[in-house]
Amino acid sequence: MKAGDRIKIFSARDNSYTVGTVVEVDDETVKYKNDEIKGHFIVLKTQVALLFCDSCGCDPCDCHWGTY
């Protein structure tokens, strides 16, 4: 994972997620720009599950077009 990658950030409360763009990666955290709220947030890497596929919106593990 690197700056500029599109990611899914899973909620700690339910099965929902938001989509954002990685700004900075540290040892245990990821700083990302939220597309919906227009702000920067820092979360644990454990909350960032998969990179987001810009081509079709799927999980890159299931798609050959993923940006991984």
N, CA, C and O atoms as a GROMACS GRO file, in nm:
protein
  272
    1MET      N    1   0.085  -0.117   0.000
    1MET     CA    2   0.000   0.000   0.000
    1MET      C    3   0.090   0.124   0.000
    1MET      O    4   0.189   0.132   0.073
    2LYS      N    5   0.052   0.221  -0.085
    2LYS     CA    6   0.133   0.343  -0.096
    2LYS      C    7   0.043   0.464  -0.117
    2LYS      O    8  -0.076   0.449  -0.146
    3ALA      N    9   0.099   0.581  -0.104
    3ALA     CA   10   0.024   0.705  -0.125
    3ALA      C   11  -0.038   0.705  -0.265
    3ALA      O   12   0.028   0.669  -0.363
    4GLY      N   13  -0.162   0.745  -0.272
    4GLY     CA   14  -0.233   0.750  -0.399
    4GLY      C   15  -0.321   0.629  -0.427
    4GLY      O   16  -0.407   0.635  -0.514
    5ASP      N   17  -0.300   0.518  -0.353
    5ASP     CA   18  -0.384   0.399  -0.370
    5ASP      C   19  -0.525   0.426  -0.321
    5ASP      O   20  -0.544   0.497  -0.222
    6ARG      N   21  -0.624   0.369  -0.389
    6ARG     CA   22  -0.764   0.376  -0.347
    6ARG      C   23  -0.790   0.258  -0.255
    6ARG      O   24  -0.751   0.145  -0.287
    7ILE      N   25  -0.856   0.281  -0.141
    7ILE     CA   26  -0.876   0.177  -0.042
    7ILE      C   27  -1.019   0.177   0.011
    7ILE      O   28  -1.093   0.273  -0.005
    8LYS      N   29  -1.055   0.065   0.073
    8LYS     CA   30  -1.179   0.052   0.148
    8LYS      C   31  -1.143   0.056   0.296
    8LYS      O   32  -1.051  -0.012   0.339
    9ILE      N   33  -1.216   0.136   0.374
    9ILE     CA   34  -1.195   0.146   0.518
    9ILE      C   35  -1.321   0.092   0.584
    9ILE      O   36  -1.427   0.153   0.574
   10PHE      N   37  -1.308  -0.022   0.653
   10PHE     CA   38  -1.424  -0.085   0.713
   10PHE      C   39  -1.460  -0.022   0.847
   10PHE      O   40  -1.372   0.015   0.925
   11SER      N   41  -1.590  -0.011   0.872
   11SER     CA   42  -1.643   0.045   0.996
   11SER      C   43  -1.619  -0.053   1.110
   11SER      O   44  -1.623  -0.175   1.091
   12ALA      N   45  -1.595   0.000   1.229
   12ALA     CA   46  -1.579  -0.083   1.348
   12ALA      C   47  -1.716  -0.124   1.404
   12ALA      O   48  -1.725  -0.216   1.485
   13ARG      N   49  -1.824  -0.057   1.359
   13ARG     CA   50  -1.958  -0.082   1.412
   13ARG      C   51  -2.039  -0.185   1.335
   13ARG      O   52  -2.115  -0.261   1.394
   14ASP      N   53  -2.023  -0.188   1.203
   14ASP     CA   54  -2.104  -0.279   1.122
   14ASP      C   55  -2.026  -0.323   0.999
   14ASP      O   56  -1.904  -0.307   0.995
   15ASN      N   57  -2.093  -0.377   0.900
   15ASN     CA   58  -2.025  -0.429   0.781
   15ASN      C   59  -2.008  -0.326   0.671
   15ASN      O   60  -1.971  -0.361   0.559
   16SER      N   61  -2.035  -0.200   0.699
   16SER     CA   62  -2.022  -0.096   0.597
   16SER      C   63  -1.876  -0.053   0.582
   16SER      O   64  -1.791  -0.085   0.664
   17TYR      N   65  -1.851   0.021   0.474
   17TYR     CA   66  -1.717   0.074   0.452
   17TYR      C   67  -1.725   0.206   0.378
   17TYR      O   68  -1.827   0.238   0.317
   18THR      N   69  -1.618   0.283   0.385
   18THR     CA   70  -1.605   0.404   0.307
   18THR      C   71  -1.488   0.386   0.212
   18THR      O   72  -1.406   0.295   0.227
   19VAL      N   73  -1.480   0.473   0.115
   19VAL     CA   74  -1.373   0.467   0.017
   19VAL      C   75  -1.287   0.591   0.032
   19VAL      O   76  -1.338   0.701   0.050
   20GLY      N   77  -1.156   0.573   0.024
   20GLY     CA   78  -1.066   0.686   0.037
   20GLY      C   79  -0.938   0.666  -0.042
   20GLY      O   80  -0.918   0.563  -0.108
   21THR      N   81  -0.853   0.766  -0.034
   21THR     CA   82  -0.724   0.764  -0.103
   21THR      C   83  -0.613   0.775   0.002
   21THR      O   84  -0.616   0.865   0.086
   22VAL      N   85  -0.517   0.685  -0.004
   22VAL     CA   86  -0.406   0.684   0.092
   22VAL      C   87  -0.322   0.810   0.073
   22VAL      O   88  -0.285   0.847  -0.039
   23VAL      N   89  -0.293   0.876   0.186
   23VAL     CA   90  -0.206   0.993   0.186
   23VAL      C   91  -0.068   0.956   0.240
   23VAL      O   92   0.034   1.001   0.188
   24GLU      N   93  -0.068   0.874   0.346
   24GLU     CA   94   0.058   0.839   0.413
   24GLU      C   95   0.042   0.704   0.482
   24GLU      O   96  -0.065   0.674   0.534
   25VAL      N   97   0.147   0.623   0.483
   25VAL     CA   98   0.146   0.493   0.549
   25VAL      C   99   0.258   0.489   0.651
   25VAL      O  100   0.373   0.518   0.620
   26ASP      N  101   0.222   0.452   0.775
   26ASP     CA  102   0.319   0.434   0.882
   26ASP      C  103   0.325   0.286   0.919
   26ASP      O  104   0.263   0.203   0.852
   27ASP      N  105   0.398   0.254   1.026
   27ASP     CA  106   0.411   0.114   1.067
   27ASP      C  107   0.277   0.050   1.101
   27ASP      O  108   0.250  -0.062   1.058
   28GLU      N  109   0.192   0.121   1.177
   28GLU     CA  110   0.066   0.062   1.223
   28GLU      C  111  -0.058   0.136   1.174
   28GLU      O  112  -0.170   0.089   1.195
   29THR      N  113  -0.040   0.252   1.110
   29THR     CA  114  -0.155   0.333   1.072
   29THR      C  115  -0.151   0.374   0.924
   29THR      O  116  -0.048   0.367   0.858
   30VAL      N  117  -0.267   0.418   0.877
   30VAL     CA  118  -0.282   0.470   0.743
   30VAL      C  119  -0.355   0.603   0.752
   30VAL      O  120  -0.461   0.612   0.814
   31LYS      N  121  -0.299   0.706   0.692
   31LYS     CA  122  -0.368   0.835   0.682
   31LYS      C  123  -0.430   0.839   0.544
   31LYS      O  124  -0.363   0.817   0.443
   32TYR      N  125  -0.562   0.868   0.539
   32TYR     CA  126  -0.630   0.869   0.411
   32TYR      C  127  -0.720   0.990   0.397
   32TYR      O  128  -0.759   1.053   0.496
   33LYS      N  129  -0.753   1.022   0.273
   33LYS     CA  130  -0.845   1.130   0.243
   33LYS      C  131  -0.980   1.068   0.212
   33LYS      O  132  -0.993   0.986   0.122
   34ASN      N  133  -1.082   1.107   0.290
   34ASN     CA  134  -1.216   1.054   0.272
   34ASN      C  135  -1.285   1.124   0.157
   34ASN      O  136  -1.286   1.247   0.150
   35ASP      N  137  -1.344   1.047   0.065
   35ASP     CA  138  -1.410   1.104  -0.052
   35ASP      C  139  -1.543   1.170  -0.019
   35ASP      O  140  -1.581   1.267  -0.085
   36GLU      N  141  -1.613   1.121   0.082
   36GLU     CA  142  -1.746   1.172   0.115
   36GLU      C  143  -1.742   1.292   0.208
   36GLU      O  144  -1.818   1.387   0.190
   37ILE      N  145  -1.656   1.290   0.307
   37ILE     CA  146  -1.653   1.394   0.410
   37ILE      C  147  -1.555   1.506   0.377
   37ILE      O  148  -1.563   1.614   0.436
   38LYS      N  149  -1.465   1.483   0.285
   38LYS     CA  150  -1.363   1.582   0.246
   38LYS      C  151  -1.270   1.618   0.362
   38LYS      O  152  -1.247   1.735   0.390
   39GLY      N  153  -1.218   1.515   0.427
   39GLY     CA  154  -1.122   1.536   0.534
   39GLY      C  155  -1.018   1.427   0.535
   39GLY      O  156  -1.029   1.329   0.462
   40HIS      N  157  -0.914   1.445   0.618
   40HIS     CA  158  -0.809   1.345   0.634
   40HIS      C  159  -0.829   1.273   0.766
   40HIS      O  160  -0.862   1.336   0.867
   41PHE      N  161  -0.809   1.142   0.766
   41PHE     CA  162  -0.829   1.060   0.885
   41PHE      C  163  -0.716   0.960   0.898
   41PHE      O  164  -0.655   0.920   0.799
   42ILE      N  165  -0.689   0.918   1.023
   42ILE     CA  166  -0.586   0.819   1.050
   42ILE      C  167  -0.654   0.698   1.115
   42ILE      O  168  -0.724   0.713   1.215
   43VAL      N  169  -0.632   0.580   1.059
   43VAL     CA  170  -0.689   0.457   1.111
   43VAL      C  171  -0.580   0.351   1.121
   43VAL      O  172  -0.474   0.362   1.060
   44LEU      N  173  -0.608   0.248   1.200
   44LEU     CA  174  -0.517   0.134   1.207
   44LEU      C  175  -0.519   0.058   1.076
   44LEU      O  176  -0.621   0.054   1.007
   45LYS      N  177  -0.406  -0.002   1.041
   45LYS     CA  178  -0.399  -0.081   0.919
   45LYS      C  179  -0.497  -0.197   0.920
   45LYS      O  180  -0.540  -0.243   0.814
   46THR      N  181  -0.534  -0.245   1.039
   46THR     CA  182  -0.629  -0.357   1.047
   46THR      C  183  -0.768  -0.318   0.999
   46THR      O  184  -0.847  -0.406   0.965
   47GLN      N  185  -0.800  -0.189   0.994
   47GLN     CA  186  -0.930  -0.143   0.944
   47GLN      C  187  -0.930  -0.126   0.792
   47GLN      O  188  -1.037  -0.112   0.732
   48VAL      N  189  -0.814  -0.126   0.732
   48VAL     CA  190  -0.804  -0.112   0.586
   48VAL      C  191  -0.785  -0.250   0.529
   48VAL      O  192  -0.678  -0.310   0.539
   49ALA      N  193  -0.892  -0.302   0.467
   49ALA     CA  194  -0.890  -0.442   0.427
   49ALA      C  195  -0.832  -0.464   0.289
   49ALA      O  196  -0.739  -0.544   0.274
   50LEU      N  197  -0.883  -0.396   0.186
   50LEU     CA  198  -0.843  -0.425   0.050
   50LEU      C  199  -0.829  -0.297  -0.029
   50LEU      O  200  -0.892  -0.196   0.002
   51LEU      N  201  -0.746  -0.302  -0.129
   51LEU     CA  202  -0.740  -0.191  -0.223
   51LEU      C  203  -0.868  -0.188  -0.303
   51LEU      O  204  -0.933  -0.291  -0.322
   52PHE      N  205  -0.904  -0.072  -0.350
   52PHE     CA  206  -1.030  -0.054  -0.423
   52PHE      C  207  -1.003  -0.049  -0.572
   52PHE      O  208  -0.916   0.026  -0.617
   53CYS      N  209  -1.075  -0.127  -0.648
   53CYS     CA  210  -1.056  -0.134  -0.792
   53CYS      C  211  -1.131  -0.021  -0.861
   53CYS      O  212  -1.254  -0.021  -0.861
   54ASP      N  213  -1.061   0.075  -0.919
   54ASP     CA  214  -1.124   0.187  -0.989
   54ASP      C  215  -1.193   0.143  -1.118
   54ASP      O  216  -1.286   0.210  -1.163
   55SER      N  217  -1.149   0.035  -1.177
   55SER     CA  218  -1.202  -0.007  -1.306
   55SER      C  219  -1.348  -0.050  -1.296
   55SER      O  220  -1.431  -0.013  -1.379
   56CYS      N  221  -1.380  -0.130  -1.193
   56CYS     CA  222  -1.516  -0.183  -1.186
   56CYS      C  223  -1.576  -0.180  -1.046
   56CYS      O  224  -1.692  -0.218  -1.031
   57GLY      N  225  -1.503  -0.136  -0.944
   57GLY     CA  226  -1.558  -0.127  -0.810
   57GLY      C  227  -1.552  -0.256  -0.729
   57GLY      O  228  -1.608  -0.262  -0.620
   58CYS      N  229  -1.485  -0.358  -0.781
   58CYS     CA  230  -1.478  -0.486  -0.711
   58CYS      C  231  -1.356  -0.492  -0.619
   58CYS      O  232  -1.274  -0.400  -0.616
   59ASP      N  233  -1.346  -0.601  -0.545
   59ASP     CA  234  -1.226  -0.628  -0.467
   59ASP      C  235  -1.119  -0.678  -0.562
   59ASP      O  236  -1.146  -0.767  -0.643
   60PRO      N  237  -0.997  -0.623  -0.557
   60PRO     CA  238  -0.893  -0.665  -0.650
   60PRO      C  239  -0.857  -0.813  -0.641
   60PRO      O  240  -0.805  -0.870  -0.737
   61CYS      N  241  -0.883  -0.875  -0.528
   61CYS     CA  242  -0.856  -1.018  -0.516
   61CYS      C  243  -0.946  -1.099  -0.609
   61CYS      O  244  -0.911  -1.211  -0.648
   62ASP      N  245  -1.062  -1.043  -0.646
   62ASP     CA  246  -1.158  -1.114  -0.730
   62ASP      C  247  -1.153  -1.066  -0.875
   62ASP      O  248  -1.229  -1.116  -0.959
   63CYS      N  249  -1.066  -0.971  -0.906
   63CYS     CA  250  -1.070  -0.909  -1.039
   63CYS      C  251  -0.930  -0.891  -1.096
   63CYS      O  252  -0.839  -0.849  -1.025
   64HIS      N  253  -0.912  -0.922  -1.222
   64HIS     CA  254  -0.782  -0.907  -1.287
   64HIS      C  255  -0.752  -0.760  -1.319
   64HIS      O  256  -0.639  -0.727  -1.355
   65TRP      N  257  -0.850  -0.672  -1.306
   65TRP     CA  258  -0.830  -0.530  -1.336
   65TRP      C  259  -0.792  -0.451  -1.212
   65TRP      O  260  -0.768  -0.331  -1.222
   66GLY      N  261  -0.784  -0.514  -1.096
   66GLY     CA  262  -0.755  -0.445  -0.970
   66GLY      C  263  -0.620  -0.375  -0.970
   66GLY      O  264  -0.528  -0.415  -1.042
   67THR      N  265  -0.607  -0.271  -0.889
   67THR     CA  266  -0.482  -0.195  -0.879
   67THR      C  267  -0.403  -0.245  -0.759
   67THR      O  268  -0.399  -0.177  -0.656
   68TYR      N  269  -0.342  -0.362  -0.770
   68TYR     CA  270  -0.267  -0.418  -0.658
   68TYR      C  271  -0.125  -0.441  -0.688
   68TYR      O  272  -0.050  -0.488  -0.602
   0.00000   0.00000   0.00000
